[in-house]
């Protein structure tokens, strides 16, 4: 590794702080991005909910079949009529909850964060993390390099 390869991460090989962007702005944009990342995790939980609920609904087919085979036709019909295909909240299956969440909250949040980055930091993402990496790494250590190795190195 040459000295250039271990140059501080604030050089143009990773992401320099755009001119005029102060510490408070970097911290604020970092907090905004962190909130969006938490929203990404919440959205993932919605997809878990969607898939688990859908799987349970499909598993009800087997329960209905087994109840019928066991001679419990009335119970098989109750499960089929009352639970199979039921809305999880009034008027909604889980895919509709995800669609509403995406349209009402997730996409507007994504768009707002992207606009803030463009306007306040010339579109430079993860400034807070990049600067934290530089502060915490040990220059010269092979596992603390500022960027991944290039094919030339």
C-alpha positions in Angstrom: 0.0 0.0 0.0 1.4 3.4 -0.9 1.0 6.5 1.2 -1.6 7.7 -1.4 -3.7 4.6 -0.8 -3.9 5.4 2.9 -4.7 9.1 2.4 -7.3 10.5 4.7 -10.8 9.5 3.8 -11.8 13.2 3.4 -9.7 13.3 0.2 -11.6 12.9 -3.0 -11.2 9.1 -3.1 -14.2 8.7 -0.7 -16.3 11.8 -0.2 -15.0 15.2 0.8 -17.3 17.5 2.7 -18.6 20.0 0.2 -17.5 23.6 0.7 -19.6 25.6 3.1 -21.2 22.6 4.8 -20.7 23.0 8.6 -20.5 20.4 11.4 -24.1 21.0 12.5 -25.4 20.4 8.9 -23.4 17.2 8.7 -24.8 16.1 12.0 -28.4 17.0 11.0 -28.2 15.2 7.7 -26.7 12.2 9.5 -29.7 12.2 11.9 -32.1 12.5 9.0 -30.5 9.6 7.2 -30.5 7.5 10.4 -34.3 8.1 10.8 -34.8 7.0 7.2 -32.7 3.9 7.9 -35.0 3.1 10.8 -37.9 3.6 8.5 -36.3 1.1 6.1 -36.2 -1.4 8.9 -39.9 -0.7 9.8 -40.8 -1.2 6.2 -39.0 -4.5 6.2 -41.2 -5.5 9.2 -44.2 -4.7 7.2 -43.0 -7.1 4.5 -42.4 -9.7 7.2 -46.0 -9.1 8.4 -47.3 -9.3 4.8 -45.5 -12.6 4.1 -46.3 -14.2 7.4 -49.9 -13.3 7.2 -50.2 -14.5 3.6 -48.5 -17.8 4.6 -50.9 -18.3 7.5 -53.8 -17.6 5.2 -52.5 -20.3 2.7 -52.0 -22.7 5.6 -55.6 -22.4 6.5 -56.4 -24.3 3.3 -54.8 -27.4 4.9 -56.6 -26.8 8.2 -60.0 -26.6 6.3 -59.1 -29.8 4.4 -58.2 -31.7 7.5 -61.3 -30.5 9.4 -63.4 -31.8 6.6 -61.5 -35.1 6.4 -62.0 -35.5 10.2 -65.8 -35.0 9.7 -65.9 -31.5 11.1 -67.6 -29.9 8.1 -69.2 -27.2 10.1 -65.8 -26.1 11.6 -64.2 -26.3 8.2 -66.8 -24.0 6.9 -66.4 -21.6 9.8 -62.7 -21.3 9.3 -63.2 -20.8 5.5 -65.9 -18.2 5.9 -64.7 -16.3 8.9 -60.9 -16.3 8.6 -59.7 -17.4 5.2 -59.1 -14.3 3.0 -60.2 -12.0 5.8 -59.1 -8.3 5.8 -56.4 -7.7 8.4 -57.8 -4.2 9.0 -61.1 -3.0 7.5 -60.9 -3.0 3.8 -57.2 -4.0 3.6 -55.2 -7.0 3.0 -51.5 -6.7 3.9 -50.4 -5.7 0.4 -52.7 -2.7 0.6 -51.2 -1.6 3.9 -47.7 -1.7 2.3 -48.9 0.2 -0.7 -50.5 2.9 1.5 -47.3 3.1 3.7 -45.1 3.4 0.7 -47.2 6.1 -0.9 -48.1 8.1 2.2 -44.9 7.9 4.3 -41.9 5.9 2.9 -41.5 7.5 -0.6 -42.1 11.0 0.6 -39.5 10.5 3.4 -37.0 9.1 0.8 -37.7 12.1 -1.5 -37.3 14.6 1.3 -34.0 13.1 2.4 -32.7 13.1 -1.2 -33.7 16.8 -1.6 -32.0 17.7 1.7 -28.8 16.1 0.6 -28.9 17.8 -2.8 -29.6 21.2 -1.4 -27.5 21.2 1.8 -24.6 18.9 0.8 -24.4 18.9 -3.0 -26.0 15.4 -3.0 -23.2 13.9 -0.9 -24.6 11.0 1.1 -23.2 9.6 4.4 -20.9 12.5 5.2 -21.4 11.9 9.0 -20.4 8.2 8.7 -17.5 9.0 6.3 -16.1 11.5 8.7 -16.6 9.1 11.7 -14.7 6.4 9.8 -11.8 8.8 9.3 -11.7 9.8 12.9 -11.8 6.1 14.1 -9.5 4.4 11.7 -5.8 3.7 12.3 -3.8 5.0 9.4 -1.5 2.4 8.0 -3.4 -0.5 9.5 -4.4 -3.0 6.7 -8.0 -3.3 8.0 -8.5 0.5 8.5 -8.0 1.6 4.9 -10.1 4.6 3.8 -11.5 2.9 0.7 -11.5 -0.6 -0.8 -8.4 -1.6 -2.7 -8.3 -0.7 -6.4 -7.1 -3.1 -9.1 -4.0 -0.9 -9.4 -3.0 -1.4 -5.7 
